[in-house]
């Protein structure tokens, strides 16, 4: 069976193209909605990739925007079709997190910072289980098992034929919080150390000795893509839900913070040595 390209990324690519065509014509969302005889929210959701686009929508929008080149029309139609395909994660009822999985599946690189937990792409099954069992409200055992399978499947992006580049920054607290007990944490540190040896993976630890730093109260990922129309996305997760930022000023701000954290963190070699020392305590 042919590999399904990420529908999430296809919808965002298509939306970016449609928005660029609209702006080039000097039209507002309301004006396009009037011409399409639909609500402005439909146009906005198409441009942000939050809804699929039909072949008729493509035809009508191309007419409105004066897109006469058949190759360009075919490109838009293909993106619309691929945006409606069923990827493997669609059957797991991931709610809002489905968007992140779709972006992660086709990202070229991820810059990851966390002050409290091991990155999902590096978690062992036992560590992930302990995290889900501590969640609120408590999931059923069957649902936890399904979510663990999803997490382990996601980790394939680190070892694919064309793996993504993963640059992880972790606060030292991540290594000391005994999630699941000493045995689970020992195996988890072994896993991080193992993955850090991959040529596409870098792990750096921000030691306690650094003291205060600008991201102590935050956690974020910066996902970067190679597609012509795909801008980087900053992903923030917490009890309040999932937030996706793609404005240039937001991407620049988080990128600057990440680069600063990288300069104050231990080197990859020093980080591995620290993890090995902490590993012996477990």
C-alpha positions in Angstrom: 0.0 0.0 0.0 1.4 3.4 -0.9 2.5 5.6 1.9 0.0 8.3 2.9 1.6 11.7 3.2 0.5 13.7 6.3 -3.0 15.0 5.6 -2.4 17.7 8.3 0.6 19.1 6.4 -1.2 18.9 3.0 -4.1 20.9 4.4 -1.7 23.5 5.8 0.2 23.7 2.5 -3.0 24.1 0.6 -4.2 26.8 3.0 -1.0 28.8 2.7 -1.2 28.7 -1.1 -4.9 29.8 -1.1 -4.1 32.6 1.3 -1.2 33.8 -0.9 -3.5 33.8 -4.0 -6.1 35.8 -2.1 -3.7 38.4 -0.8 -2.1 38.8 -4.3 -5.6 39.6 -5.6 -6.1 42.2 -2.8 -9.2 40.4 -1.5 -10.4 40.1 2.1 -11.8 36.9 3.6 -15.3 38.5 3.7 -15.1 39.4 0.0 -14.1 35.8 -0.9 -16.8 34.4 1.3 -19.4 36.6 -0.5 -18.2 35.4 -3.9 -18.3 31.8 -2.8 -21.6 32.3 -1.0 -20.3 30.8 2.2 -19.4 32.0 5.7 -16.1 33.9 6.3 -15.2 31.2 8.8 -15.2 28.5 6.1 -12.7 30.6 4.1 -10.6 31.1 7.2 -10.6 27.5 8.1 -9.6 26.4 4.6 -6.6 28.9 4.8 -5.5 27.7 8.2 -5.8 24.0 7.3 -8.6 23.3 9.8 -11.0 21.9 7.2 -10.8 20.0 4.0 -11.3 21.6 0.7 -13.5 20.1 -2.0 -12.7 19.9 -5.8 -15.5 22.4 -6.3 -14.0 24.8 -3.8 -10.7 24.6 -5.7 -12.3 25.2 -9.0 -14.3 28.2 -7.7 -11.3 29.7 -5.8 -9.1 29.4 -8.8 -11.6 31.3 -10.9 -11.9 34.0 -8.2 -8.1 34.3 -7.9 -7.4 34.1 -11.6 -5.3 30.9 -11.4 -5.4 29.8 -15.0 -2.4 27.6 -15.2 -3.6 24.0 -15.3 -0.5 22.6 -13.6 -1.2 25.0 -10.6 -4.8 24.0 -10.5 -3.8 20.3 -10.6 -1.4 20.9 -7.7 -4.1 22.5 -5.6 -6.5 19.6 -6.4 -3.9 17.1 -5.4 -3.2 18.8 -2.1 -6.9 18.9 -1.4 -7.3 15.2 -2.1 -4.3 14.3 0.0 -5.6 16.5 2.8 -8.6 14.1 3.1 -6.7 10.9 3.2 -6.7 8.7 6.3 -3.4 8.5 8.1 -2.6 5.8 10.6 -3.4 8.0 13.6 -6.9 9.0 12.4 -8.4 5.8 13.8 -7.1 6.4 17.4 -9.4 9.3 18.4 -6.6 11.7 19.5 -8.8 14.8 19.5 -6.8 18.0 19.2 -3.5 16.2 19.5 -4.1 14.7 16.1 -2.9 17.9 14.6 0.4 17.6 16.3 0.9 14.0 15.3 0.2 15.0 11.7 2.8 17.8 11.8 5.3 15.6 13.6 5.0 12.9 11.0 6.3 15.1 8.2 8.5 17.5 10.1 12.1 17.8 8.8 13.3 18.8 12.3 12.1 19.3 15.8 13.6 21.5 18.5 12.2 20.3 21.8 12.4 21.8 25.2 10.9 20.4 28.4 11.5 21.1 32.0 9.6 18.2 33.6 9.2 15.1 31.4 11.0 12.9 28.9 10.1 13.7 25.2 7.3 11.5 23.9 9.6 10.4 21.0 12.0 9.0 23.6 9.7 7.5 26.2 9.8 3.8 26.9 6.5 2.0 27.2 6.8 1.7 31.0 7.5 5.4 31.4 4.6 6.3 29.1 2.3 4.0 31.1 3.3 5.7 34.3 2.5 9.1 32.8 -0.9 8.0 31.5 -1.8 6.3 34.8 -1.1 9.6 36.6 -3.3 11.5 34.2 -6.7 13.1 35.2 -9.3 11.9 34.5 -7.9 8.4 34.7 -8.1 6.5 31.4 -9.2 2.9 31.1 -6.5 0.3 30.8 -7.5 -0.4 27.3 -7.3 3.2 26.3 -3.9 3.6 28.0 -2.6 0.6 26.0 -3.9 2.2 22.8 -2.2 5.5 23.6 1.1 3.8 24.4 0.9 2.1 21.0 0.4 5.5 19.3 3.4 6.9 21.2 5.7 4.0 20.2 4.5 4.2 16.6 5.3 7.9 16.5 8.9 7.2 17.5 9.5 5.6 14.1 10.2 9.1 12.8 13.6 9.0 14.6 14.7 5.9 12.7 12.9 6.1 9.4 14.8 5.9 6.1 14.8 9.7 6.1 14.7 10.4 9.9 13.8 13.8 11.2 16.5 15.8 13.0 15.7 15.9 16.8 17.4 18.6 18.9 16.3 18.0 22.6 16.9 20.3 25.5 15.9 18.9 28.9 16.1 20.5 32.3 18.1 18.3 34.8 14.9 17.9 36.8 13.6 15.5 34.1 16.3 13.1 35.0 15.6 13.2 38.8 11.8 12.9 38.8 11.3 9.2 39.4 8.4 8.4 37.1 7.2 4.8 37.5 9.9 4.0 40.0 13.7 3.5 40.0 13.6 0.5 37.6 11.5 2.4 35.0 13.7 5.5 35.3 16.8 3.5 34.9 15.6 1.9 31.7 14.3 5.3 30.5 17.7 6.9 30.9 19.3 4.0 29.1 16.9 4.7 26.2 17.7 8.4 26.1 21.4 7.7 26.1 21.0 5.1 23.3 18.9 7.5 21.1 21.4 10.3 21.7 24.0 8.2 19.8 22.0 8.5 16.6 23.4 10.9 14.1 20.1 12.8 13.8 19.5 13.1 17.5 21.1 15.6 19.9 20.3 15.7 23.6 21.6 18.5 26.0 20.8 18.9 29.6 20.4 22.2 31.4 22.0 21.6 34.8 20.6 22.8 38.1 23.8 24.9 38.5 22.7 27.3 35.8 20.1 28.6 38.1 17.3 30.7 36.5 16.7 30.7 32.8 14.0 32.2 30.5 12.1 28.9 29.9 11.7 27.6 33.4 8.0 27.9 33.4 7.4 26.8 29.9 7.7 23.8 27.5 7.6 24.0 23.8 8.5 22.4 20.5 9.5 24.1 17.2 8.6 22.0 14.2 10.4 22.9 10.9 9.5 21.7 7.4 11.0 21.6 4.0 7.9 22.3 2.0 7.9 25.6 0.0 4.7 26.9 1.7 5.1 25.3 5.1 6.3 27.7 7.8 7.7 26.5 11.1 5.2 25.8 13.9 5.6 26.3 17.7 3.7 23.8 19.7 2.8 24.5 23.4 1.0 21.9 25.5 -0.4 22.2 29.0 -3.6 21.7 31.1 -5.2 24.6 29.2 -4.9 22.5 25.9 -2.8 22.7 22.8 -1.6 25.9 21.2 0.0 26.3 17.8 1.8 29.4 16.8 3.0 30.2 13.3 3.4 34.0 13.2 6.9 35.0 12.2 7.4 37.0 15.4 6.4 34.0 17.6 8.7 31.6 15.7 11.5 34.1 16.0 11.0 34.6 19.8 10.9 30.9 20.6 13.8 30.2 18.3 15.9 32.8 20.1 15.0 31.4 23.5 15.9 27.9 22.3 19.3 29.0 20.9 20.0 30.7 24.2 19.1 27.6 26.2 21.4 25.6 23.9 24.4 27.9 24.8 23.8 27.5 28.6 23.2 23.7 28.5 25.9 21.1 28.9 27.4 19.8 25.6 26.0 16.6 24.2 29.0 14.7 25.6 28.7 16.3 29.0 25.0 15.6 29.0 25.5 11.9 28.3 28.1 11.7 31.1 25.6 13.4 33.5 22.9 10.9 32.5 25.2 8.0 33.1 26.1 9.2 36.6 22.4 9.7 37.5 21.6 6.3 35.9 23.8 4.6 38.5 21.6 5.9 41.3 18.6 4.0 39.9 
